[in-house]
Amino acid sequence: MRFLSWLVTTAIALAVATWLVDGIYFTGPTRGQAEIEHKLVPLVVVALILGVVTSFVKPVLTVLSIPFIVVTLGLFLLVINAALLKLTSWVAGQLDVGFHVERFWPAVGGALIITVVTWIVDGLVGDDRR
């Protein structure tokens, strides 16, 4: 149940990021029922890719970046999250999922939005990990 809750939360956060940030998008139809049908499975796949990338790559990057994180009072974590979102976009491109993050600044904005939306949705849904 916890995995499903995490997956839905991450998918919602990704959907909000693609909706709000110009440089983050899914390929395919852009309106109506066709858009929902075409982008629902890729959204879940990208959420899974982001979860795998975050689980395996983020701890390594965080440990290697401790001096930068300390000097920037934690703001470098946002850069790490943006890099992970770009890496997710690259992996999705290799798998032909149709998810794209164009440049660095949209990745930073998307990482910030994903973080905030995840906090909000976790707060509303309730976190059963405790």
Contacts in CASP RR format, 6 or more apart in sequence:
PFRMAT RR
TARGET T0000
AUTHOR 0000-0000-0000
METHOD contacts of the structure
MODEL  1
MRFLSWLVTTAIALAVATWLVDGIYFTGPTRGQAEIEHKLVPLVVVALIL
GVVTSFVKPVLTVLSIPFIVVTLGLFLLVINAALLKLTSWVAGQLDVGFH
VERFWPAVGGALIITVVTWIVDGLVGDDRR
1 128 0 8 1.000
2 128 0 8 1.000
2 129 0 8 1.000
5 125 0 8 1.000
5 128 0 8 1.000
7 44 0 8 1.000
7 47 0 8 1.000
7 48 0 8 1.000
9 118 0 8 1.000
9 121 0 8 1.000
9 122 0 8 1.000
9 125 0 8 1.000
10 47 0 8 1.000
10 50 0 8 1.000
10 51 0 8 1.000
10 114 0 8 1.000
10 118 0 8 1.000
11 43 0 8 1.000
11 44 0 8 1.000
11 47 0 8 1.000
12 117 0 8 1.000
12 121 0 8 1.000
13 113 0 8 1.000
13 114 0 8 1.000
13 115 0 8 1.000
13 117 0 8 1.000
13 118 0 8 1.000
13 121 0 8 1.000
14 43 0 8 1.000
14 46 0 8 1.000
14 47 0 8 1.000
14 50 0 8 1.000
14 114 0 8 1.000
15 43 0 8 1.000
16 113 0 8 1.000
16 114 0 8 1.000
16 117 0 8 1.000
17 24 0 8 1.000
17 109 0 8 1.000
17 110 0 8 1.000
17 113 0 8 1.000
17 114 0 8 1.000
17 117 0 8 1.000
18 24 0 8 1.000
18 25 0 8 1.000
18 26 0 8 1.000
20 110 0 8 1.000
20 113 0 8 1.000
21 106 0 8 1.000
21 109 0 8 1.000
21 110 0 8 1.000
21 113 0 8 1.000
22 106 0 8 1.000
23 100 0 8 1.000
23 101 0 8 1.000
23 102 0 8 1.000
23 103 0 8 1.000
23 106 0 8 1.000
24 85 0 8 1.000
24 100 0 8 1.000
24 101 0 8 1.000
24 102 0 8 1.000
24 106 0 8 1.000
24 107 0 8 1.000
24 110 0 8 1.000
25 99 0 8 1.000
25 100 0 8 1.000
26 39 0 8 1.000
26 42 0 8 1.000
26 43 0 8 1.000
26 98 0 8 1.000
26 99 0 8 1.000
26 100 0 8 1.000
27 98 0 8 1.000
27 100 0 8 1.000
28 35 0 8 1.000
28 38 0 8 1.000
28 39 0 8 1.000
28 98 0 8 1.000
29 35 0 8 1.000
29 38 0 8 1.000
29 39 0 8 1.000
42 92 0 8 1.000
42 97 0 8 1.000
42 98 0 8 1.000
42 99 0 8 1.000
45 92 0 8 1.000
45 95 0 8 1.000
45 97 0 8 1.000
46 88 0 8 1.000
46 92 0 8 1.000
46 97 0 8 1.000
46 99 0 8 1.000
49 88 0 8 1.000
49 91 0 8 1.000
49 92 0 8 1.000
49 95 0 8 1.000
49 97 0 8 1.000
50 84 0 8 1.000
50 85 0 8 1.000
50 88 0 8 1.000
53 84 0 8 1.000
53 87 0 8 1.000
53 88 0 8 1.000
53 91 0 8 1.000
54 84 0 8 1.000
57 84 0 8 1.000
57 87 0 8 1.000
58 80 0 8 1.000
58 81 0 8 1.000
58 84 0 8 1.000
61 80 0 8 1.000
61 83 0 8 1.000
61 84 0 8 1.000
62 69 0 8 1.000
62 77 0 8 1.000
62 80 0 8 1.000
65 76 0 8 1.000
65 80 0 8 1.000
68 76 0 8 1.000
69 76 0 8 1.000
69 77 0 8 1.000
78 108 0 8 1.000
78 111 0 8 1.000
78 112 0 8 1.000
78 115 0 8 1.000
79 108 0 8 1.000
81 111 0 8 1.000
81 112 0 8 1.000
81 114 0 8 1.000
81 115 0 8 1.000
82 104 0 8 1.000
82 107 0 8 1.000
82 108 0 8 1.000
82 109 0 8 1.000
82 110 0 8 1.000
82 111 0 8 1.000
83 107 0 8 1.000
84 111 0 8 1.000
85 101 0 8 1.000
85 107 0 8 1.000
85 110 0 8 1.000
85 111 0 8 1.000
85 114 0 8 1.000
86 101 0 8 1.000
86 104 0 8 1.000
86 107 0 8 1.000
88 99 0 8 1.000
88 101 0 8 1.000
89 99 0 8 1.000
89 100 0 8 1.000
89 101 0 8 1.000
89 107 0 8 1.000
92 98 0 8 1.000
92 99 0 8 1.000
92 100 0 8 1.000
93 99 0 8 1.000
93 100 0 8 1.000
101 107 0 8 1.000
101 110 0 8 1.000
END
